[in-house]
């Protein structure tokens, strides 16, 4: 269902802005959709986890060694590139 921001009540607009974490322009159209995730069995979850762990072991084996500070700086830079207001908790 699509909603024009200009036609929302102030309570609706405030709730959506809270969920989005930003102000909504009256020119925007908002789409709202609810869904239930597909059921995943414990066996499927464990298989996916094992695959991810194996993947990260292969990737880690290829990377040069880094100090904890260097690794932290890389992660912080990546977070700031996608979340400009990001601040490290350390």
N, C-alpha and C positions, 0 to 999 in steps of 0.2 A: 504494500500500500504506500502510495506517495503522498506527502504532505508539503504544501508550500509553507515555508517558514513565516511568511508574512500573515498567514491565516491561523497560526497557532496562538493559543491563549498564552498569557505571560507565564503561568505555571507550567504548561507543556514545554515552552521554550526553555525555561529555567532547568527543567528536568533533563531535557536533551543536552543542553550545554554542560550540565554536570556530568553526564555520561560521556560526552565527547571530550571534555576537558578544554573546551574553547568556546568562544562566542559564535553564534550563528547569525549569518547575514540574512536579511529579509529576502534577498535574491535567491537564496538556496532552496533546494527541494530536498526533503529528507525522506529516505526510504527506511521503513521499519520492517524487520522480518524476525520471526522467532522460529527456532527449529530445535529438534532433539538430536544429539549426536548419534551416529550409528553405533549399535552395540558392538563391543569388542570383547572377545573372550579373554580370560587370563592367559591362555596359551598364545593367542595372537599378540597380546601385549608383551609377553615375555620374549616372543620371537622378534618383535620390532625392537625391543630394548637390546637384545643380543646383537642384532644387526647394526644398530647405532654404535654400540660399544666397540664392535669390530672395526667399523668405519673410522671411529676416532683414534683407535690404536694405530691404524695404518697412516692416518694423517699426522698424528703426533710423531711417528717414526721418521717422517720426512722433514719435519721442521727443525731449524737450528735451535740450539739451547738458548733459553732466555732467562734472565733473572726475574724474580717475582715483580720487581718494580717495572721492568720493561713490559711484561705481560699485562700488568695493571694499566699502564699508559696506553697500550694498544686497545684494550677493552674500553677504557674511558673515551678515547678518541672516537671509536666506533659508535658508542652511545651518544656522544655529543653531535655526531654528524646526522643522527636521526632524531635526536631529542635535544634541540638547542639549549633548553633550560636545565639540562641534566647536571646534577651536582653529586660528586662522589660522597659517600657517607663516611669515608675515612678521614 
